[in-house]
Amino acid sequence: MKRAVRVFFDSLHGPKKYLFFIGIILLCVVALCLGIYAQFFYKYSDTDALMMGINIGSQKNAEEIETLKSNFNNLFTNSIVGDSSNIKVEKLRRENSNLVFTTYDLVNEDENYYSVNAQIPLLNINTDKAKEINSDIKKEFYDTANNVMRRTDGTNIYTVSYAAFINNNVISIAIKSSLKEEGKSEKLMVKTYNYSIQEDKLLSLTDLINLKGTSKDKVQSTINEDIKKAYNNARIIAEEFGNLYERDLSSDIYKVESATTFFLTNDGYVYVVYAYGNNDYTNEMDVVIF
């Protein structure tokens, strides 16, 4: 090995020798600059040491995106997906537990009044914002499940499941619930939380758009096209089977800045969910993916 190195240096003469050492110096300067940037300026250095940013996903064609949409319900496995081995946080509970895990597993039934099957997650991070998220989840889903189990006004069915993903600095939690009260249509609801570990805050859809390196206008165009397609398909189905859920294409809910229900998967896709049961008694839902 030493002989090979000696032969290599002996072969450097004239301009080659100078170019070699200039190249070494440039590499050292670049490495030094990257080190300084990572240490003092890169805000995700604690969780993204290689400065890779989030995984933004491969480009999928229209047919592949439609496959993702059709598999939407299969995402809700009551577990977290993604690599968290390099994440350094103070955990709220059990140090060896995942960053998201099932904290309430409510399975109860009274054949006369109710059936409850609810898996409710906990964000296992010890910060004020994470605790605020957990409090909201408990109030929204655990308290509702308990209320259903106290009802004696007909048969009520309540189910809850969740999907959780970690993509570098971002943990996304999507919780889907279904409430079927006697005499009423099924109410299918989805609520999401997108938590930045480094910044200890909830992210907006605009934040995720910026992280993915795309543009608001491009995403808005995708939303408009997909909702218009869903609107047209619903009208075609209603002509044959009836029961049209009327979408208002001019509604502000379809604007990027108005989006409230969205999440980032571990493989880099953002799902924007329009679960109309969040406000009405319906199980109609549209999903936009980019």
ZIJOBEL-V565065 format. One record per backbone hydrogen bond with DSSP energy under -0.5 kcal/mol. NH is the residue of the N-H (numbers start at 1). CO is the residue of the C=O. E is the energy in kcal/mol with one decimal. If there is no record, write none. Layout:
nh: <NH	NH>
co: <CO	CO>
e: <E	E>
This chain:
nh: <5	6	7	8	9	10	11	12	13	16	17	18	19	20	21	22	23	24	25	26	27	28	29	30	31	32	33	34	35	36	37	38	39	40	41	42	43	45	47	48	51	56	65	66	67	68	69	70	71	72	74	75	76	77	78	81	84	87	89	91	97	101	103	103	104	106	106	107	108	110	113	114	115	116	117	118	119	120	120	122	124	124	125	126	127	131	132	133	134	135	136	137	138	139	140	141	142	142	143	145	146	147	148	149	150	151	156	157	158	159	160	161	163	164	165	166	167	169	170	171	172	172	173	174	175	176	177	178	179	180	181	182	184	187	188	188	189	189	191	193	195	195	196	197	197	200	201	203	208	209	210	211	212	213	213	214	219	220	221	222	223	224	225	226	227	228	229	230	231	232	233	234	235	236	237	238	239	240	240	241	242	246	249	251	254	255	258	259	259	262	263	265	268	271	271	272	272	273	273	274	275	276	276	277	277	278	279	280	282	286	288	290>
co: <1	2	3	4	5	6	7	9	11	13	14	14	15	16	17	18	19	20	21	22	23	24	25	26	27	28	29	30	31	32	33	34	35	36	37	37	41	42	44	44	48	54	61	62	63	64	65	66	67	69	71	72	73	75	162	164	82	84	87	89	94	122	101	120	120	104	118	105	116	114	110	110	156	108	158	106	160	104	118	101	99	122	123	90	125	127	128	129	130	131	132	133	134	135	136	137	137	138	138	141	142	143	144	145	147	148	113	180	115	178	117	176	174	79	172	81	170	167	167	195	165	170	193	163	191	161	189	159	187	157	179	155	181	179	186	282	177	187	175	173	171	193	201	169	195	196	196	194	204	205	206	207	208	209	210	209	215	216	217	218	219	220	221	222	223	224	225	226	227	228	229	230	231	232	233	234	235	236	237	237	238	244	247	248	251	252	255	255	256	260	271	269	265	263	269	270	288	261	271	286	273	274	284	188	284	275	276	276	280	274	272	270>
e: <-2.2	-2.5	-2.5	-2.1	-2.4	-2.3	-1.2	-1.1	-0.7	-1.4	-0.7	-1.3	-2.8	-2.2	-1.9	-2.4	-2.3	-2.0	-2.2	-2.4	-2.2	-2.0	-2.3	-2.6	-2.5	-2.4	-2.4	-2.5	-2.2	-2.4	-2.6	-2.7	-2.1	-2.5	-2.2	-2.8	-0.7	-1.5	-0.8	-2.1	-2.1	-0.7	-2.2	-2.1	-1.6	-2.0	-2.1	-2.2	-1.3	-1.7	-1.0	-1.8	-1.1	-1.8	-2.7	-2.4	-0.6	-1.5	-0.7	-0.7	-2.0	-1.5	-0.6	-2.4	-1.8	-0.6	-3.0	-0.7	-2.4	-3.1	-1.2	-1.7	-2.1	-3.3	-2.3	-3.2	-2.1	-2.8	-0.6	-2.2	-3.0	-0.8	-2.0	-3.3	-1.5	-2.3	-2.0	-2.2	-2.4	-2.2	-2.0	-2.5	-2.5	-2.4	-2.5	-2.6	-0.8	-0.5	-2.4	-2.3	-2.2	-2.2	-2.4	-1.9	-1.0	-1.4	-2.4	-2.5	-2.7	-2.1	-2.1	-2.3	-2.7	-1.5	-2.5	-2.3	-2.9	-0.5	-1.9	-2.6	-2.7	-0.5	-2.9	-3.1	-3.2	-2.9	-2.7	-2.3	-2.1	-3.0	-0.6	-0.9	-2.4	-2.5	-0.7	-2.1	-3.2	-0.6	-2.5	-2.4	-3.1	-0.6	-3.1	-2.9	-0.7	-1.5	-0.9	-3.1	-1.7	-2.4	-2.3	-2.3	-2.0	-0.6	-0.8	-1.8	-2.1	-2.8	-2.1	-1.8	-2.5	-2.6	-2.3	-2.4	-2.6	-2.0	-2.0	-2.3	-2.6	-2.4	-2.5	-2.4	-1.8	-1.9	-2.4	-2.3	-1.7	-0.8	-0.7	-3.1	-1.8	-0.8	-0.9	-2.2	-1.3	-2.0	-1.4	-0.6	-1.3	-0.6	-1.9	-2.6	-1.6	-2.7	-0.5	-0.5	-3.4	-2.7	-0.6	-3.2	-0.7	-1.0	-1.4	-0.7	-0.6	-2.2	-1.4	-2.1	-1.5	-1.9	-2.8	-2.0>
